[in-house]
Structure formats: C-alpha cells, structure tokens
Amino acid sequence: MLSEFKKFAAKGNMLDMAVGIVIGAAFATIIGSLVGDLIMPVVGLFAGGVDFSEMYAVLKEGAVAGPYVTLAAAKEAGAVTLNWGLFVNAILNFLIVAFALFMVIRSFNKMKQQEEAKPAAPPAPTKEEVLLTEIRDALRATRA
C-alpha cells in the first residue's frame, strides 16, 4: 500500500495540481486585497462615499436596540443582519478573478497558437543521406 501511495504521490499531474492549488490560494488573497483595498473604495467614492462592506439590513434587533453604527456593532449586539454589501464585494471578487483567469487563459492560447503557427525545423538528414552527400562530394572532387 505504501508503494502504491508513493507512485500516486510521484505522478507529475498531482504535483502540478498541488502547485496550482497553492498559487490559486495566493492569487485569491491578492484578488481579495485588490477588491477590498483598491476597487471597492473607488466604487464607494463614486457611490457617494459608501463602504459596501458596511452595507447591511437589520432583520431582528439584538440585545441592545439599534440603530447600529457598524456591522460589527450590530453583530456584537446580537442583531440578525442581512449583509448585502459583503455579498456585493463577493460578486465583484468573483468577477475580477474570472476576468483575470480569462486573460491568463487567453494569453496562453494565443501563445500556443503562435507556437503552432511557426514552421517546424526541417528534420536532420538521415545517415544514408549524409553518406550519399559525402559520396557525391567525393565524386565531384575527383572530377575537378
């Protein structure tokens, strides 16, 4: 059983998948920061200074009655909230990740098409062709 596991773990596809997962997790962190720290403040600015991560609706008051200044205050009071601003952030995050992956795959496909469009190098001459060329050259040299 241990040898089977070693064969499975040593397969190239599994290593490629592991690298992809690690890079994907790092990419998700970068995209999360891009959305939360760069894009959403700009969108909020154009929307009148609104921070979407703080957009919510109170469904049920908590132990301390509202209004609540922040989402954290509402949660701390035990209020039941509908966090639609966080949902908007998640949708934007998804759209940015999907667009970034589209661009990566599109670039890869273009690069692949360019590689396929390049003419292939002519094959190296076979041993027979090399020998025949040498005989031809030797015959020419004896005639001259």
Secondary structure, DSSP 8 states (H G I E B T S, - for coil): -HHHHHHHHH-HHHHHHHHHHHHHHHHHHHHHHIIIIIIHHHHHHHTTS--GGG--EEEE--SS-S--SSHHHHHHTT-EEE-HHHHHHHHHHHHHHHHHHHHHHHHHHHHHHHHHHS--------HHHHHHHHHHHHHHHHH-
